[in-house]
Amino acid sequence: MRILTRAQSVALDRIAIDEIGVPGVTLMGNAGMEVAKKAIEMLSGIHDPRVAIVCGKGNNGGDGFVTALELHKKGITSIVYSLPGDEDIKGDARHYFLRCREEKLPIVHGHTLPLENSFDLIVDGLLGTGFHGELRDPLNQWTDWINQAGAPVLAVDVPSGVDANSGLVAESAVIATVTVTMGHVKVGMLLEPGRQYCGEIFPVDIGFPDILDRLPGMRWETVSPDLPTKLLVPPPSDTYKHRQGKVLIVAGSTGMTGAATMCTLGALRSGAGLTVTCAPASLNPIYEVNLMEGMTLVCEDRGKGYFQKDNFHTIRPFFDWCDVLLIGPGLGPAPETAELVAELVLNSEKPVVIDADGLRIFRNDTDLFTRLMAPFVITPHYGELGAIIKTDHSTIKAEFPEIIERFMTGYPGVLVAKNAPTCVAYQGKVIVNTSGNQGLATAGTGDVLAGIMAGFIAQGITVFDAAQLAVFIHGKAGDLVANKKGFRGLLASDVIRAIPKVIVGYEFQ
């Protein structure tokens, strides 16, 4: 499903109206009719329902006026609360405001809050996609009233107080039961916490022409529901372990051997035929005990408990053997390890998954990305991405779409930005995942994700498709676990056990 950034939403309106000549009043009329249809559906079974429609001064307010007209045609009583006065209503919205006045619909102007709250539905037409920041008086008083009135809320396009780009929400943002959004879902409506404020989302066709390819910026989409069915077909009946993909893993250090275990098991559970996990020699007994189905490669560490630069000569011969290199989980901050990571990723001709501590090498040298020879994917969370691009966590969150699009300019690999939800970007596309939950915010789940990704790449899936598929399957496994154990009871090892339960549902469709 195609989704739009704020800039793309603005451009869609402008091109449709100014360049193609679609009348703005037509788009507004269609939008209001769609809101009214959903309102009627929500009011089904209620005798003589009463509706409050709260209108701001922009196009959302105009949509609210059309909604009132359409409900009036169906004999449904509505009271329009228009924050702007008569003379302050401009443009296409004024056309429908005057129609409401001609029909003698009840319209209350001004900022005084209603004294009653006995409504069966409230339509939020206060603010649209242009909002960002915080709500000020009197808007926050109205959004508080909407939230506290005790009635279902139908938001027009986007709930007032939700940033349609970043998903950030104002303190008093409207909590909608249903959101009818015009043309296409906006990116911020799928990012947390905005997603939780939108309720059930219904994108509706209001007559925009087919001009999506003319919009600026990257193409944002949700993950295709057909992707796992297309890619997770049963292996050939005569396959064998070498054909099922071989993963070479460089992970772990003292105190973080679990990271090596988690990513290795993630690769195996996703279908990889063989894994070799490199182990610092002093820690190898731990690896041997925990990786019963995987092999290990002992790397001399002089008792330090982490990888050394000269381990390159031990690991390099396995490049010819493997189908993918996974590097980073639990490696730790040692400078010698970072030197090894740089040498490995720059010399690999096989696809590379770079996760966690493996990302440290790019903090002071983003030019390294352009020097990698093979297809690759990086998997940073906000903190790791911020360290690479020298941007703080709060700025990334507030400007997420813009930052992703800037980062991807000139970046040659696949980016898996661990957001809520996680986004996968490559070349001109950003794919927003649709699975997963907050229970995945626990130690080791990122290591499992990296392993799943490497496992899929080893099986011959392209790096971009493997990244999307891994994020989706990882999230679905997390959902399966959370449904049984709750969010707080979810562990990374639970996710590993759930992977085959998710995959089998696609293999045997």
Secondary structure, DSSP 4 states (H G I P E B T S, - for coil): -EEE-HHHHHHHHHIIIIIS---HHHHHHHHHHHHHHHHHHHTTT-SS-EEEEEE-SSHHHHHHHHHHHHHHHTT-EEEEEESS-GGG--HHHHHHHHHHHHTT--EEESSPPPS----SEEEEES--TT--S---TTHHHHHHHHHHS-S-EEEESS-TTB-TTT--B-TT----SEEEEESSEEGGGTSTTHHHHH-EEEEE-----S-GGGSSS-EEEEPPTTHHHHH-PPPPTT--TTTT-EEEEE---TT-HHHHHHHHHHHHHTT-SEEEEEEEGGGHHHHHHH-TTSEEEEE--TTSSS--GGGHHHHGGGGTT-SEEEE-TT--S-HHHHHHHHHHHHH--S-EEE-GGGGGGGSS-GGGGGG--S-EEE--BHHHHHHHHT--HHHHHHTHHHHHHHHHTT--SEEEEB-SS-EEEETTEEEE-----GGG-STTHHHHHHHHHHHHHHTT--HHHHHHHHHHHHHHHHHHHHHHHTTTT--HHHHHHHHHHHHHHHHT-
